[in-house]
Amino acid sequence: MISVKWDKNRCKENLELPSGWVFFTFRQGDQPLWCGITPNLAQRLKVVRQKAENDPRYAENAQLADNLQIESHPRAIDALIRCKVFQSQEQLTYQQAMRPSRDYAYLAIDGHRFPFVCIQDDTNDDWTYLGPWRGRFFLTDVMDTLSRILKLPYCETSSHPCAKLESGVCQGWCLAFEDGLPEAEKPDLDKLGTLLREAFLHPNNGILEMVTRERERYFDQLEFAKADLLDEEIAKLSQYRDWLNFLYATKALAFEEEDFGVQNGLLSWCLYEGTRWEFHPKPVSYRENELLAINLNDTDEARLLYEYHVQHHKG
């Protein structure tokens, strides 16, 4: 374990931070305030500084800390076990307020409600929810990509119809809400709902393969600039598919190792320094429209355990 000074939301500029997975605690003297784990401590501290600059409440909490304790761990699961045990032992006043998941967001779809696809902070309404995802900009990029490929709605204004209809990049699904339009001329929103679910909810819908084939066609025809433009879209669609697979699997994920067990996608018990710790994660009652939504605060733990399972049990 190492301890470093935390002064005005930053460490010393020339401090060499450990690489790899670490468990960290922000403290005021000997009193721990909040803790976490990360595979990139330098990046996590950068995020803390940036958020402190933009959020007065976050800055006030962060400035209470005067030192940072850091423990390196060989595996992500080791860091997670250390963190879970520590939180069971300590009363961490600022753990909830400083959690990174405050920046996460859900994707919401509904073929009968404008704007049809949007980003939400929670799952309290009647949309069909997916997520959460780490990063609103990533979701925005995926929505834009699928909109351009499939001409699905991606409404960036609160009014409709907008310029996208005139430019031909949208099929004008919002015209279904126009009072003066005959019913026979209005778009079929039931069809839109089916298209949205196929595009956003199904990992193996073929969209990634379609874009990949288009990229290969450009490359074979020596149109390298066009091929390169699709590389970023392929990467984002691959990341989206991977996260969907995680969301489908995590709620029912269960497996046992010698030193820990997983139930309902979360750590249920572990052995730490010769002592068995029980965490008893309880099944969450999800609404029908939360088919691919999990509790926001559980996201990082659930994802880490899913990745461990994929690496060690599915290969």
C-alpha positions in Angstrom: 0.0 0.0 0.0 1.2 3.5 -0.7 -0.2 6.8 0.6 0.0 10.1 -1.4 -1.0 13.6 -0.5 -4.2 14.8 -2.1 -4.2 18.6 -2.2 -6.8 20.8 -3.9 -8.2 17.9 -5.9 -4.8 16.7 -7.3 -1.7 14.8 -6.5 1.8 16.0 -7.1 2.4 16.5 -10.9 5.5 14.3 -11.0 4.0 11.5 -9.0 4.5 8.1 -10.6 1.3 6.2 -10.1 1.0 2.3 -10.2 -0.3 0.7 -13.4 -2.8 -2.1 -13.5 -5.7 -2.8 -11.2 -5.7 -0.9 -7.9 -8.0 -0.4 -4.9 -8.0 3.2 -3.7 -9.4 5.1 -0.8 -9.8 8.8 -0.4 -9.3 9.8 3.2 -9.4 12.7 5.6 -6.5 11.8 7.9 -7.2 8.2 8.9 -10.9 8.4 8.1 -11.9 6.8 4.8 -14.4 8.9 2.8 -15.0 6.8 -0.4 -13.2 4.1 -2.3 -13.1 2.3 -5.6 -11.2 0.2 -8.0 -9.8 1.0 -11.4 -7.4 -0.4 -14.0 -6.1 3.1 -14.8 -5.6 5.2 -11.7 -4.2 8.2 -13.6 -7.3 8.4 -15.7 -9.6 8.0 -12.7 -7.9 10.8 -10.9 -8.2 13.0 -14.0 -11.9 12.3 -14.1 -12.2 13.3 -10.4 -10.4 16.6 -11.1 -12.5 17.3 -14.1 -15.8 16.6 -12.3 -14.6 18.8 -9.4 -14.1 21.7 -11.8 -17.6 21.4 -13.2 -19.7 20.3 -10.2 -19.5 22.5 -7.0 -21.0 19.8 -4.8 -18.6 17.2 -6.1 -15.7 19.6 -5.7 -16.7 20.3 -2.1 -16.8 16.6 -1.3 -13.5 15.9 -3.1 -11.7 18.7 -1.2 -12.5 17.0 2.1 -9.9 14.4 1.3 -6.2 15.1 2.1 -4.6 11.8 1.2 -5.1 8.9 -1.1 -4.2 5.3 -0.2 -3.5 2.9 -3.1 -3.2 -0.9 -3.2 -2.1 -2.8 -6.3 -3.8 -6.1 -7.2 -2.8 -8.7 -9.8 -6.4 -9.3 -11.0 -9.6 -7.3 -11.4 -11.4 -9.8 -9.2 -8.9 -9.3 -6.4 -9.4 -5.6 -6.4 -13.2 -6.1 -6.4 -13.0 -8.5 -3.4 -10.9 -6.1 -1.5 -13.3 -3.2 -2.2 -16.4 -5.2 -1.3 -14.8 -6.4 2.0 -13.7 -2.8 2.8 -17.1 -1.4 2.2 -18.6 -4.1 4.6 -16.1 -3.0 7.3 -16.3 0.8 7.0 -19.0 3.5 7.0 -18.1 5.5 3.9 -20.0 8.8 4.1 -19.4 9.9 0.5 -19.5 6.6 -1.3 -22.8 7.2 -3.0 -22.1 10.9 -3.8 -18.8 10.1 -5.5 -19.7 7.0 -7.4 -18.6 7.0 -11.1 -22.0 5.6 -12.1 -23.5 9.1 -11.8 -22.3 9.6 -15.4 -23.9 6.5 -16.8 -27.1 6.5 -18.7 -29.9 4.3 -20.1 -31.1 4.0 -23.7 -34.9 4.3 -24.0 -37.0 3.3 -27.0 -40.7 3.5 -27.8 -42.1 3.3 -31.3 -45.2 5.2 -30.3 -43.7 8.1 -28.4 -41.7 11.0 -29.7 -38.7 11.2 -30.0 -38.8 7.3 -30.3 -35.1 6.8 -29.1 -33.5 8.9 -26.4 -31.1 8.8 -23.4 -32.5 8.7 -19.8 -31.0 9.0 -16.4 -33.3 6.4 -14.9 -35.9 3.8 -15.7 -38.9 5.5 -14.0 -41.1 6.0 -17.1 -42.7 3.6 -19.5 -40.1 3.4 -22.2 -38.3 0.1 -23.0 -35.0 0.5 -21.3 -31.5 -0.8 -22.0 -28.4 -0.3 -20.0 -26.9 1.6 -18.4 -24.0 2.4 -20.6 -20.8 4.1 -19.6 -21.0 7.3 -21.6 -23.7 9.4 -23.1 -21.5 10.3 -26.1 -21.2 6.6 -27.0 -25.0 6.1 -27.0 -25.4 9.3 -29.1 -22.9 7.9 -31.6 -24.7 4.6 -31.8 -28.1 6.2 -32.2 -26.7 8.4 -35.0 -25.0 5.4 -36.8 -28.2 3.2 -36.7 -30.2 6.2 -37.9 -28.1 6.7 -40.9 -27.8 3.1 -41.8 -31.5 2.1 -41.3 -33.2 5.5 -41.5 -34.5 5.1 -38.0 -35.4 8.2 -36.1 -32.7 10.2 -34.3 -34.5 13.4 -33.3 -32.2 16.1 -32.2 -34.9 18.8 -31.8 -38.0 18.9 -29.6 -40.2 19.9 -32.6 -41.3 17.8 -35.5 -41.0 17.3 -38.4 -37.5 18.7 -38.8 -34.9 19.3 -41.5 -33.9 15.7 -41.5 -37.2 14.8 -43.3 -36.5 17.3 -46.0 -33.0 16.1 -46.5 -34.1 12.5 -46.9 -32.1 11.1 -44.0 -35.3 10.2 -42.1 -38.4 8.5 -43.2 -40.6 10.9 -41.2 -42.0 8.7 -38.5 -43.0 11.7 -36.6 -45.7 12.5 -39.2 -47.8 10.0 -37.4 -48.5 12.7 -34.9 -49.6 15.3 -37.5 -53.3 16.2 -37.0 -54.0 17.3 -40.6 -52.6 14.2 -42.2 -55.0 11.4 -43.3 -54.7 8.2 -41.4 -53.9 6.3 -44.5 -50.8 8.5 -45.1 -49.4 8.3 -41.6 -46.4 6.0 -40.9 -47.0 2.7 -39.2 -45.7 3.1 -35.7 -46.2 -0.6 -34.9 -43.7 -1.3 -37.7 -41.4 1.3 -36.3 -41.5 -0.3 -32.8 -40.5 -3.7 -34.4 -37.6 -2.0 -36.3 -36.4 -0.3 -33.2 -36.4 -3.5 -31.1 -34.6 -5.4 -33.9 -32.0 -2.7 -34.3 -31.3 -1.9 -30.6 -32.3 -5.0 -28.6 -30.9 -7.9 -30.7 -27.1 -8.4 -30.7 -27.1 -10.7 -33.8 -29.2 -8.6 -36.1 -26.7 -8.6 -38.9 -26.1 -4.8 -38.9 -22.4 -5.1 -37.8 -21.8 -7.7 -40.5 -23.5 -5.5 -43.1 -21.2 -2.6 -42.3 -18.2 -4.9 -42.2 -18.9 -6.2 -45.7 -19.4 -2.7 -47.0 -16.0 -1.8 -45.5 -14.4 -4.8 -47.2 -16.0 -3.9 -50.5 -14.5 -0.4 -50.4 -11.1 -1.8 -49.4 -11.1 -4.4 -52.3 -12.0 -1.5 -54.7 -9.0 0.4 -53.3 -11.3 3.1 -51.9 -9.3 3.3 -48.8 -10.6 6.6 -47.5 -14.2 5.3 -47.6 -13.1 2.1 -45.9 -11.4 4.0 -43.1 -14.5 6.0 -42.5 -16.3 2.8 -41.5 -13.7 1.6 -39.1 -15.0 3.8 -36.3 -18.6 2.7 -36.9 -17.6 -0.9 -36.9 -15.8 -0.4 -33.5 -18.8 1.2 -32.0 -21.3 -1.3 -33.3 -19.0 -4.1 -31.9 -18.8 -2.4 -28.5 -22.6 -2.0 -28.5 -23.1 -5.7 -29.4 -20.7 -6.8 -26.7 -22.6 -4.7 -24.1 -26.0 -6.1 -25.2 -24.6 -9.6 -24.7 -23.6 -8.6 -21.2 -27.0 -7.1 -20.4 -28.7 -10.3 -21.6 -26.5 -12.5 -19.4 -25.8 -10.7 -16.2 -29.1 -10.9 -14.3 -28.9 -14.7 -14.3 -25.1 -15.1 -14.1 -24.1 -17.6 -11.4 -20.8 -19.5 -10.9 -18.5 -20.7 -8.2 -14.7 -20.4 -7.8 -12.5 -21.6 -4.9 -12.3 -18.1 -3.3 -15.6 -16.4 -4.4 -19.1 -17.1 -5.8 -21.5 -15.2 -8.0 -25.3 -15.1 -7.9 -27.6 -12.9 -10.0 -24.5 -11.4 -11.6 -23.0 -10.0 -8.4 -20.5 -11.2 -5.8 -22.3 -13.4 -3.3 -19.4 -14.5 -1.1 -15.6 -14.4 -1.0 -12.6 -15.6 1.0 -10.4 -12.7 2.1 -7.3 -13.2 4.4 -8.8 -16.5 5.7 -12.3 -15.1 6.5 -15.4 -15.9 4.5 -17.5 -12.9 3.7 -21.2 -13.1 2.7 -22.8 -10.4 0.6 -26.3 -12.0 -0.2 -27.2 -10.1 -3.5 -30.9 -10.4 -3.8 -32.8 -10.8 -7.1 -34.2 -7.5 -8.3 -37.8 -7.3 -9.4 -37.7 -5.7 -12.8 -40.6 -4.4 -14.8 -41.4 -5.9 -18.2 -40.0 -2.8 -20.0 -36.7 -3.2 -18.0 -35.8 -6.4 -19.9 -32.3 -5.1 -20.6 -31.9 -2.7 -17.7 -29.9 -3.4 -14.6 -29.4 -1.3 -11.4 -27.0 1.5 -12.2 -25.0 1.2 -9.0 -24.3 -2.5 -9.8 -23.0 -1.9 -13.3 -19.2 -1.9 -12.7 -19.3 -5.0 -10.5 -21.6 -6.9 -12.8 -19.5 -6.1 -15.9 -16.3 -7.1 -14.2 -17.7 -10.5 -13.1 -19.2 -11.0 -16.6 -15.8 -10.4 -18.2 -14.2 -12.8 -15.7 -16.8 -15.5 -16.6 -16.3 -15.0 -20.4 -12.6 -15.3 -20.0 -12.5 -18.3 -17.6 -15.7 -20.2 -18.3 -16.8 -19.7 -21.8 -13.5 -20.1 -23.7 
